[in-house]
Amino acid sequence: MIAALSTCPVQGHKKRLPQVDFEVLFGEAPGELFPECRELIKQYDFSNDILQGTSREQVFLRVLKTLAEDLEVAGTHRKQRWEDGWAENLNEFQCSDYDVTALIPKFVRPQEIIRLHGEYVRPVSPYFEVNVVKILRYWMFQKWFQPIDHIYEFGCGTGHNLVDAASLFPNRPLFGLDWSQSSQKILRLLNEKHGLNVVGRNFNMLEPDQTFALRPRSGVFTVGAMEQLGYQYHGFVNYLLSQGPSICVHVETLYELYDQQHLFDYVAAKYLEKRNYLRGLLETLRILEREGRIHILATLRTFGSLYHDGYSMVIWKPLKENR
Ligand SMILES: C[S@@+](CC[C@H](N)C(=O)[O-])C[C@H]1O[C@@H](n2cnc3c(N)ncnc32)[C@H](O)[C@@H]1O
């Protein structure tokens, strides 16, 4: 389980010290967070209550009741769902005069319980998840993509992750791949209306187009996209191996990181099983590392929304790199 953090009671709440929290989340030494991350942390309210006693039990009960229901499973049959969801964001983006906040996916639910440091917590701010993810993105890009010439997000959805990549690296070519046409329409508008150096392209991670070549010194990332592949991630991993990017960062739920001896992790692992979410990726990467084909640079367990830790990270690189 993850180490507990320092807490300081304020008016009956247990409040956490933001900067220290983020250093722990990202495995950084004290004081080593990037200045941009420190600035963002100051702007948002990250205070939260750790749920205890009956409140904690009620959350477990809610999660267990959900697990007992028929849940929709991930797979090709859900492609239209993504298309419809991103079409809705596209419409809002156009109606709001291209306000990038309209690109926040609807599955990020404000005011929801969060999984953090082995506890269920109730954030004070309704935008807690969105804001933590923003800092995570800034950290990830600065930590792993500084020396990279071309950045690719697979399963990019509305492209909101790429918007932050563009603000950090304004001139760097960005590519957003997704199997949804609406995603490509949004990316075209991000280019036309905001001048972002971004190109969208249709790409199915279940049947990777081997003719789509990554440029030299590329960085690849996914956020909650491999999650949708269940056990069918091998073709995509093989595609990445054949392309030899300089870095791959997956911000994904990682089944192998759940310690199922603990109820808190057991329910998350069961949720992945029920929804046919990503399972086995970390094990596959470890095998590839033992075979001398890749190097795993880090695995991190950060935080999650109510049912699972969707923002864990594995960072790796193929040993045969396209330079
Ligand atoms: C949970 S959303 C994440 C979107 C985006 N990365 C984000 O952080 O908001 C999952 C994304 O993966 C895409 N996706 C799911 N299966 C895919 C596949 N087989 N090929 C390409 N994209 C896929 C969906 O269209 C959707 O955009």
The ligand as an SDF file (V2000), in Angstrom:
LIG
                    3D

 27 29  0  0  0  0  0  0  0  0999 V2000
  -11.0850    7.3320  -21.4540 C   0  0  0  0  0  0  0  0  0  0  0  0
  -10.9290    8.0900  -23.0190 S   0  0  0  0  0  0  0  0  0  0  0  0
   -9.4380    9.0070  -22.8010 C   0  0  0  0  0  0  0  0  0  0  0  0
   -9.2910   10.1170  -23.7740 C   0  0  0  0  0  0  0  0  0  0  0  0
   -8.0860   11.0460  -23.5140 C   0  0  0  0  0  0  0  0  0  0  0  0
   -6.8500   10.3120  -23.5700 N   0  0  0  0  0  0  0  0  0  0  0  0
   -8.2320   11.7460  -22.1950 C   0  0  0  0  0  0  0  0  0  0  0  0
   -7.3190   11.6780  -21.3600 O   0  0  0  0  0  0  0  0  0  0  0  0
   -9.2590   12.3980  -22.0060 O   0  0  0  0  0  0  0  0  0  0  0  0
  -10.4600    6.7340  -24.0420 C   0  0  0  0  0  0  0  0  0  0  0  0
  -10.1140    7.1490  -25.4680 C   0  0  0  0  0  0  0  0  0  0  0  0
   -9.5990    6.0260  -26.1590 O   0  0  0  0  0  0  0  0  0  0  0  0
  -10.1870    5.9710  -27.4400 C   0  0  0  0  0  0  0  0  0  0  0  0
  -10.1450    4.5780  -27.8590 N   0  0  0  0  0  0  0  0  0  0  0  0
  -10.7200    3.5030  -27.2610 C   0  0  0  0  0  0  0  0  0  0  0  0
  -10.4290    2.3950  -27.9450 N   0  0  0  0  0  0  0  0  0  0  0  0
   -9.6520    2.7680  -28.9950 C   0  0  0  0  0  0  0  0  0  0  0  0
   -9.0320    2.0670  -30.0640 C   0  0  0  0  0  0  0  0  0  0  0  0
   -9.1660    0.7560  -30.2050 N   0  0  0  0  0  0  0  0  0  0  0  0
   -8.2880    2.7610  -30.9380 N   0  0  0  0  0  0  0  0  0  0  0  0
   -8.1600    4.1090  -30.8190 C   0  0  0  0  0  0  0  0  0  0  0  0
   -8.7290    4.8290  -29.8490 N   0  0  0  0  0  0  0  0  0  0  0  0
   -9.4660    4.1600  -28.9490 C   0  0  0  0  0  0  0  0  0  0  0  0
  -11.5980    6.5110  -27.2650 C   0  0  0  0  0  0  0  0  0  0  0  0
  -12.1480    6.9680  -28.4700 O   0  0  0  0  0  0  0  0  0  0  0  0
  -11.3000    7.6120  -26.2740 C   0  0  0  0  0  0  0  0  0  0  0  0
  -10.9380    8.7940  -26.9480 O   0  0  0  0  0  0  0  0  0  0  0  0
  1  2  1  0
  2  3  1  0
  2 10  1  0
  3  4  1  0
  4  5  1  0
  5  6  1  0
  5  7  1  0
  7  8  2  0
  7  9  1  0
 10 11  1  0
 11 12  1  0
 11 26  1  0
 12 13  1  0
 13 14  1  0
 13 24  1  0
 14 15  1  0
 14 23  1  0
 15 16  2  0
 16 17  1  0
 17 18  1  0
 17 23  2  0
 18 19  1  0
 18 20  2  0
 20 21  1  0
 21 22  2  0
 22 23  1  0
 24 25  1  0
 24 26  1  0
 26 27  1  0
M  CHG  2   2   1   9  -1
M  END
$$$$
